Structure formats: C-alpha cells, structure tokens
Amino acid sequence: MKTLKRLMLPLLLVAAIPVVMAADSDIQNHPGFVDFTVLTAIAATEPNVEISLKAPLLNMVTNLIRAQDDEAANFISKLLRVTVNVFESSAIDVDEIADSMNSIAEDLDSQGWERVVRVRENRDHVDVYFRLSEDADIIHGIAIMVAEPGDTVLVNIVGDISTEDISALGRRFDIDELTDIDVH
C-alpha cells in the first residue's frame, strides 16, 4: 500500500502537467493576451519586479476579499491573468526596446487593439492599449509598454472587464479618471 501511495503522487503530478499547459495555451489564444517575450529577451536580464497572477490565484484573492469589498472582488473575478515585468538597468538599450515596442504596437493596431495612450518624448516611449469587444462593452485586455533610459515596464491584464467594473474600481479608490471612463 505504501508503494502504491508513493507512486500515486508523482503520477498525479505528471497527469496535471497537460492541464496546466492547456490552461497556458488557452490564455495565449485569448484576445486580451500579449506576448512580450521579444521585449524580455532584448532586456537580457532578469526583471527587478515580476508579477504573474494566474486564474487560480486570482480566484483565491477574489474569495478572500469578497467579504470586505464586493466590487473589487467582482472586478478581480473577471481577470484571467495579470503579468507585470519591471526591468531597471542602464545596460538595456532603450532604442532597441523602443523599436521592438513599435513593432508590437503595429501588431496590436492590426489586430484591432485600441491605442489609448502614446508618448514619445526624448527617449521615453509609452504605449497603452485596450482590446475591446466588438460592441465595445467589454475590455478583453490591457497592454502597457514603457521604455525609458534605465527602466522598462511591461504589463498585460487579461480578462473580460466591463466599463462598469472599471468605473466601480475608480469609485472604490477615488480615481476620477476611471470613474468617468467611456471607451465607446
């Protein structure tokens, strides 16, 4: 019986690998997903800050905060993944990163993403995109790319977020710019 128990755990773990890989594959096919691997490869260094919140952890957070803040819990429950990478290094070639960001921005434009912010000032480059549903009632994803000397920031929020969710979040945290958002 002990031998069977010792064999079962590794077998269960191996059996779970395809499920985890399928979930990652599903997220990559979601309209709000952006693949930043080209930019992270150019950075050629580990991020100083790396946040990767996937659906199971986001669901756990939702359950933990629901009693204290139902609006925030409802917002988080609609997220499938939140990824943040911050690279702080003067060794990163900001021009090379900016060129690759421009290439990704062109791809996002051609895929139907809406550019909501674009900054080109000195050597600072900022792009913020929303991926909207066809009727513009749902935001499937948010992509943020920032490159400036010494700092590169990449953010991708994947989910199905309504403008009402964003307004509720703005009210909750007193962010007037989010309270009155209208993406139509």
Short mmCIF file of the C-alpha atoms (twelve columns), coordinates in Angstrom:
data_MODEL
# 
_entry.id   MODEL 
# 
loop_
_atom_site.group_PDB 
_atom_site.id 
_atom_site.type_symbol 
_atom_site.label_atom_id 
_atom_site.label_alt_id 
_atom_site.label_comp_id 
_atom_site.label_asym_id 
_atom_site.label_seq_id 
_atom_site.Cartn_x 
_atom_site.Cartn_y 
_atom_site.Cartn_z 
_atom_site.pdbx_PDB_model_num 
ATOM 1   C CA . MET A 1   0.000   0.000  0.000   1 
ATOM 2   C CA . LYS A 2   2.862   2.413  0.810   1 
ATOM 3   C CA . THR A 3   4.414   1.694  -2.572  1 
ATOM 4   C CA . LEU A 4   1.130   2.497  -4.260  1 
ATOM 5   C CA . LYS A 5   0.875   5.793  -2.358  1 
ATOM 6   C CA . ARG A 6   4.468   6.696  -3.313  1 
ATOM 7   C CA . LEU A 7   3.697   6.027  -6.959  1 
ATOM 8   C CA . MET A 8   0.363   7.865  -6.978  1 
ATOM 9   C CA . LEU A 9   1.667   11.342 -6.102  1 
ATOM 10  C CA . PRO A 10  4.212   11.509 -8.949  1 
ATOM 11  C CA . LEU A 11  1.646   10.043 -11.349 1 
ATOM 12  C CA . LEU A 12  -0.931  12.645 -10.322 1 
ATOM 13  C CA . LEU A 13  1.624   15.441 -10.734 1 
ATOM 14  C CA . VAL A 14  2.625   14.193 -14.184 1 
ATOM 15  C CA . ALA A 15  -1.047  13.878 -15.130 1 
ATOM 16  C CA . ALA A 16  -1.609  17.523 -14.105 1 
ATOM 17  C CA . ILE A 17  1.078   18.849 -16.476 1 
ATOM 18  C CA . PRO A 18  -1.124  18.702 -19.616 1 
ATOM 19  C CA . VAL A 19  -3.924  20.518 -17.755 1 
ATOM 20  C CA . VAL A 20  -1.574  23.329 -16.716 1 
ATOM 21  C CA . MET A 21  -0.076  23.512 -20.212 1 
ATOM 22  C CA . ALA A 22  -3.552  23.614 -21.761 1 
ATOM 23  C CA . ALA A 23  -4.545  26.493 -19.471 1 
ATOM 24  C CA . ASP A 24  -1.434  28.436 -20.569 1 
ATOM 25  C CA . SER A 25  -2.255  27.664 -24.206 1 
ATOM 26  C CA . ASP A 26  -5.840  28.859 -23.691 1 
ATOM 27  C CA . ILE A 27  -4.667  32.176 -22.244 1 
ATOM 28  C CA . GLN A 28  -2.340  32.689 -25.203 1 
ATOM 29  C CA . ASN A 29  -5.365  32.378 -27.500 1 
ATOM 30  C CA . HIS A 30  -7.428  34.878 -25.501 1 
ATOM 31  C CA . PRO A 31  -7.951  38.169 -27.407 1 
ATOM 32  C CA . GLY A 32  -6.515  40.153 -24.480 1 
ATOM 33  C CA . PHE A 33  -3.186  38.296 -24.286 1 
ATOM 34  C CA . VAL A 34  0.027   39.976 -25.473 1 
ATOM 35  C CA . ASP A 35  3.265   38.056 -25.887 1 
ATOM 36  C CA . PHE A 36  6.114   40.223 -24.593 1 
ATOM 37  C CA . THR A 37  8.831   37.546 -24.904 1 
ATOM 38  C CA . VAL A 38  10.624  39.532 -27.634 1 
ATOM 39  C CA . LEU A 39  10.960  42.508 -25.303 1 
ATOM 40  C CA . THR A 40  12.015  40.438 -22.316 1 
ATOM 41  C CA . ALA A 41  14.671  38.749 -24.481 1 
ATOM 42  C CA . ILE A 42  16.082  42.146 -25.506 1 
ATOM 43  C CA . ALA A 43  16.326  43.168 -21.858 1 
ATOM 44  C CA . ALA A 44  18.722  40.206 -21.427 1 
ATOM 45  C CA . THR A 45  18.389  40.446 -17.664 1 
ATOM 46  C CA . GLU A 46  16.014  39.224 -15.011 1 
ATOM 47  C CA . PRO A 47  13.217  41.644 -14.127 1 
ATOM 48  C CA . ASN A 48  13.570  43.549 -10.857 1 
ATOM 49  C CA . VAL A 49  9.838   43.082 -10.345 1 
ATOM 50  C CA . GLU A 50  7.957   40.143 -11.786 1 
ATOM 51  C CA . ILE A 51  4.278   39.588 -11.043 1 
ATOM 52  C CA . SER A 52  2.373   36.722 -12.611 1 
ATOM 53  C CA . LEU A 53  -1.099  36.178 -11.252 1 
ATOM 54  C CA . LYS A 54  -2.983  33.382 -12.981 1 
ATOM 55  C CA . ALA A 55  -6.659  32.456 -12.687 1 
ATOM 56  C CA . PRO A 56  -6.377  30.080 -9.684  1 
ATOM 57  C CA . LEU A 57  -4.573  32.657 -7.547  1 
ATOM 58  C CA . LEU A 58  -6.887  35.445 -8.749  1 
ATOM 59  C CA . ASN A 59  -9.867  33.268 -7.751  1 
ATOM 60  C CA . MET A 60  -8.350  32.756 -4.312  1 
ATOM 61  C CA . VAL A 61  -7.860  36.537 -3.915  1 
ATOM 62  C CA . THR A 62  -11.455 37.075 -5.022  1 
ATOM 63  C CA . ASN A 63  -12.711 34.700 -2.340  1 
ATOM 64  C CA . LEU A 64  -10.506 36.259 0.338   1 
ATOM 65  C CA . ILE A 65  -11.634 39.851 -0.253  1 
ATOM 66  C CA . ARG A 66  -15.288 39.309 -1.152  1 
ATOM 67  C CA . ALA A 67  -16.479 39.928 2.422   1 
ATOM 68  C CA . GLN A 68  -14.573 43.237 2.690   1 
ATOM 69  C CA . ASP A 69  -15.020 44.608 -0.843  1 
ATOM 70  C CA . ASP A 70  -17.596 43.024 -3.105  1 
ATOM 71  C CA . GLU A 71  -16.971 45.447 -6.025  1 
ATOM 72  C CA . ALA A 72  -13.236 44.771 -6.066  1 
ATOM 73  C CA . ALA A 73  -13.899 41.020 -5.761  1 
ATOM 74  C CA . ASN A 74  -16.271 41.144 -8.742  1 
ATOM 75  C CA . PHE A 75  -13.644 43.006 -10.773 1 
ATOM 76  C CA . ILE A 76  -10.843 40.579 -9.891  1 
ATOM 77  C CA . SER A 77  -13.087 37.569 -10.569 1 
ATOM 78  C CA . LYS A 78  -13.218 38.597 -14.239 1 
ATOM 79  C CA . LEU A 79  -9.446  38.589 -14.645 1 
ATOM 80  C CA . LEU A 80  -7.679  35.580 -16.127 1 
ATOM 81  C CA . ARG A 81  -4.086  36.764 -15.806 1 
ATOM 82  C CA . VAL A 82  -2.132  39.784 -14.641 1 
ATOM 83  C CA . THR A 83  1.508   39.982 -15.697 1 
ATOM 84  C CA . VAL A 84  3.908   42.772 -14.751 1 
ATOM 85  C CA . ASN A 85  7.638   42.862 -15.539 1 
ATOM 86  C CA . VAL A 86  9.837   45.776 -14.495 1 
ATOM 87  C CA . PHE A 87  13.440  45.933 -15.662 1 
ATOM 88  C CA . GLU A 88  15.655  48.546 -14.033 1 
ATOM 89  C CA . SER A 89  19.009  48.555 -15.779 1 
ATOM 90  C CA . SER A 90  21.090  51.150 -17.549 1 
ATOM 91  C CA . ALA A 91  22.558  48.281 -19.630 1 
ATOM 92  C CA . ILE A 92  19.271  47.879 -21.563 1 
ATOM 93  C CA . ASP A 93  19.382  49.544 -24.967 1 
ATOM 94  C CA . VAL A 94  16.302  51.792 -24.777 1 
ATOM 95  C CA . ASP A 95  16.373  52.412 -28.543 1 
ATOM 96  C CA . GLU A 96  16.291  48.665 -29.292 1 
ATOM 97  C CA . ILE A 97  13.445  48.157 -26.799 1 
ATOM 98  C CA . ALA A 98  11.558  51.137 -28.290 1 
ATOM 99  C CA . ASP A 99  11.951  49.741 -31.823 1 
ATOM 100 C CA . SER A 100 10.553  46.385 -30.712 1 
ATOM 101 C CA . MET A 101 7.747   48.150 -28.828 1 
ATOM 102 C CA . ASN A 102 6.857   49.961 -32.054 1 
ATOM 103 C CA . SER A 103 6.717   46.605 -33.851 1 
ATOM 104 C CA . ILE A 104 4.435   45.135 -31.169 1 
ATOM 105 C CA . ALA A 105 2.305   48.307 -31.289 1 
ATOM 106 C CA . GLU A 106 1.884   47.872 -35.057 1 
ATOM 107 C CA . ASP A 107 0.815   44.257 -34.470 1 
ATOM 108 C CA . LEU A 108 -1.690  45.363 -31.819 1 
ATOM 109 C CA . ASP A 109 -3.048  48.036 -34.180 1 
ATOM 110 C CA . SER A 110 -3.509  45.435 -36.940 1 
ATOM 111 C CA . GLN A 111 -5.238  43.040 -34.507 1 
ATOM 112 C CA . GLY A 112 -7.858  45.632 -33.564 1 
ATOM 113 C CA . TRP A 113 -6.461  46.875 -30.260 1 
ATOM 114 C CA . GLU A 114 -7.278  50.493 -29.386 1 
ATOM 115 C CA . ARG A 115 -4.359  52.723 -28.523 1 
ATOM 116 C CA . VAL A 116 -5.393  54.957 -25.629 1 
ATOM 117 C CA . VAL A 117 -2.011  56.484 -24.763 1 
ATOM 118 C CA . ARG A 118 1.091   57.120 -26.830 1 
ATOM 119 C CA . VAL A 119 4.015   59.174 -25.541 1 
ATOM 120 C CA . ARG A 120 7.190   59.862 -27.484 1 
ATOM 121 C CA . GLU A 121 9.247   62.396 -25.588 1 
ATOM 122 C CA . ASN A 122 13.040  62.496 -25.649 1 
ATOM 123 C CA . ARG A 123 13.960  58.836 -25.173 1 
ATOM 124 C CA . ASP A 124 10.743  57.953 -23.304 1 
ATOM 125 C CA . HIS A 125 8.273   55.660 -25.069 1 
ATOM 126 C CA . VAL A 126 4.881   54.765 -23.617 1 
ATOM 127 C CA . ASP A 127 2.044   52.815 -25.237 1 
ATOM 128 C CA . VAL A 128 -1.222  51.805 -23.566 1 
ATOM 129 C CA . TYR A 129 -3.701  49.649 -25.452 1 
ATOM 130 C CA . PHE A 130 -7.163  48.233 -24.751 1 
ATOM 131 C CA . ARG A 131 -8.556  45.205 -26.598 1 
ATOM 132 C CA . LEU A 132 -12.285 45.829 -26.812 1 
ATOM 133 C CA . SER A 133 -15.134 43.510 -27.710 1 
ATOM 134 C CA . GLU A 134 -16.898 44.229 -30.989 1 
ATOM 135 C CA . ASP A 135 -19.648 46.207 -29.223 1 
ATOM 136 C CA . ALA A 136 -17.020 47.946 -27.014 1 
ATOM 137 C CA . ASP A 137 -18.817 46.873 -23.821 1 
ATOM 138 C CA . ILE A 138 -16.024 44.580 -22.650 1 
ATOM 139 C CA . ILE A 139 -12.278 45.108 -22.372 1 
ATOM 140 C CA . HIS A 140 -10.604 41.764 -23.105 1 
ATOM 141 C CA . GLY A 141 -7.139  43.027 -22.314 1 
ATOM 142 C CA . ILE A 142 -4.923  45.917 -21.363 1 
ATOM 143 C CA . ALA A 143 -1.329  46.181 -22.578 1 
ATOM 144 C CA . ILE A 144 1.118   48.736 -21.222 1 
ATOM 145 C CA . MET A 145 4.639   49.162 -22.577 1 
ATOM 146 C CA . VAL A 146 7.063   51.710 -21.144 1 
ATOM 147 C CA . ALA A 147 10.682  52.198 -22.193 1 
ATOM 148 C CA . GLU A 148 12.875  54.957 -20.865 1 
ATOM 149 C CA . PRO A 149 16.560  55.079 -20.049 1 
ATOM 150 C CA . GLY A 150 17.120  52.728 -17.133 1 
ATOM 151 C CA . ASP A 151 13.519  51.414 -16.940 1 
ATOM 152 C CA . THR A 152 11.359  49.096 -18.997 1 
ATOM 153 C CA . VAL A 153 7.855   48.148 -17.815 1 
ATOM 154 C CA . LEU A 154 5.578   45.583 -19.464 1 
ATOM 155 C CA . VAL A 155 2.034   44.947 -18.224 1 
ATOM 156 C CA . ASN A 156 -0.652  42.673 -19.633 1 
ATOM 157 C CA . ILE A 157 -4.041  42.306 -17.955 1 
ATOM 158 C CA . VAL A 158 -6.216  39.595 -19.495 1 
ATOM 159 C CA . GLY A 159 -9.885  39.100 -18.722 1 
ATOM 160 C CA . ASP A 160 -13.335 40.292 -19.662 1 
ATOM 161 C CA . ILE A 161 -13.790 43.592 -17.885 1 
ATOM 162 C CA . SER A 162 -16.774 45.878 -18.354 1 
ATOM 163 C CA . THR A 163 -16.547 49.648 -18.296 1 
ATOM 164 C CA . GLU A 164 -18.822 49.483 -15.244 1 
ATOM 165 C CA . ASP A 165 -16.178 47.364 -13.497 1 
ATOM 166 C CA . ILE A 166 -13.527 49.982 -14.200 1 
ATOM 167 C CA . SER A 167 -15.833 52.774 -13.013 1 
ATOM 168 C CA . ALA A 168 -16.543 50.836 -9.801  1 
ATOM 169 C CA . LEU A 169 -12.817 50.402 -9.255  1 
ATOM 170 C CA . GLY A 170 -12.340 54.143 -9.800  1 
ATOM 171 C CA . ARG A 171 -15.051 54.935 -7.237  1 
ATOM 172 C CA . ARG A 172 -13.574 52.469 -4.760  1 
ATOM 173 C CA . PHE A 173 -10.090 54.021 -4.934  1 
ATOM 174 C CA . ASP A 174 -11.141 57.641 -5.709  1 
ATOM 175 C CA . ILE A 175 -9.585  57.664 -9.186  1 
ATOM 176 C CA . ASP A 176 -11.738 60.163 -11.084 1 
ATOM 177 C CA . GLU A 177 -10.132 59.272 -14.432 1 
ATOM 178 C CA . LEU A 178 -11.502 55.736 -14.106 1 
ATOM 179 C CA . THR A 179 -14.876 56.731 -12.687 1 
ATOM 180 C CA . ASP A 180 -15.919 58.575 -15.837 1 
ATOM 181 C CA . ILE A 181 -14.275 56.252 -18.370 1 
ATOM 182 C CA . ASP A 182 -16.104 55.824 -21.658 1 
ATOM 183 C CA . VAL A 183 -14.420 53.615 -24.255 1 
ATOM 184 C CA . HIS A 184 -17.232 53.708 -26.833 1 
# 
